[in-house]
């Protein structure tokens, strides 16, 4: 017989979404696409062929 040993802890901090700080991102054109990179995490990036401007 298997027993469930998982435990779940309550997280003390708020779970509200926080708006990203646009200064944490940079981008560059790559052919017909635009690549947006997170300056704080080199593994976080997204490539898009559709762009819209963001107003802060």
Contact map, one row per residue, 1 for C-alpha under 8 A:
11100000000000000000000000000000000000000000000000000000
11110000000000000000000000000000000000000000000000000000
11111000000000000000000000000000000000000000000000000000
01111100000000000000000000000000000000000000000000000000
00111110000000000000000000000000000000000000000000000000
00011111000000000000000000000000000000000000000000000000
00001111100000000000000000000000000000000000000000000000
00000111110000000000000000000000000000000000000000000000
00000011111000000000000000000000000000000000000000000000
00000001111100000000000000000000000000000000000000000000
00000000111111000000000000000000000000000000000000000000
00000000011111000000000000000000000000000000000000000000
00000000001111100000000000000000000000000000000000000000
00000000001111110000000000000000000000000000000000000000
00000000000011111000000000000000000000000000000000000000
00000000000001111100000000000000000000000000000000000000
00000000000000111110000000000000000000000000000000000000
00000000000000011111000000000000000000000000000000000000
00000000000000001111100000000000000000000000000000000000
00000000000000000111110100000000000000000000000000000000
00000000000000000011111110000000000000000000000000000000
00000000000000000001111110000000000000000000000000000001
00000000000000000000111111000000000000000000000000000000
00000000000000000001111111000000000001110000000000000000
00000000000000000000111111100000000111100000000000000000
00000000000000000000001111110000000111100000000000000000
00000000000000000000000011111000011110000000000000000000
00000000000000000000000001111100011100000000000000000000
00000000000000000000000000111111111000000000000000000000
00000000000000000000000000011111111000000000000000000000
00000000000000000000000000001111110000000000000000000000
00000000000000000000000000001111110000000000000010000000
00000000000000000000000000001111111000000000001111000000
00000000000000000000000000111111111100000000001111100000
00000000000000000000000000111100111110000000111100000000
00000000000000000000000011110000011111000000111000000000
00000000000000000000000011100000001111100101110000000000
00000000000000000000000111000000000111111111100000000000
00000000000000000000000111000000000011111100000000000000
00000000000000000000000100000000000001111100000000000000
00000000000000000000000000000000000001111111000000000000
00000000000000000000000000000000000011111111100000000000
00000000000000000000000000000000000001001111100000000000
00000000000000000000000000000000000011001111110000000000
00000000000000000000000000000000001111000111111000000000
00000000000000000000000000000000001110000001111100000000
00000000000000000000000000000000111100000000111110000000
00000000000000000000000000000000111000000000011111100000
00000000000000000000000000000001110000000000001111100000
00000000000000000000000000000000110000000000000111110000
00000000000000000000000000000000010000000000000111111000
00000000000000000000000000000000000000000000000001111100
00000000000000000000000000000000000000000000000000111110
00000000000000000000000000000000000000000000000000011111
00000000000000000000000000000000000000000000000000001111
00000000000000000000010000000000000000000000000000000111
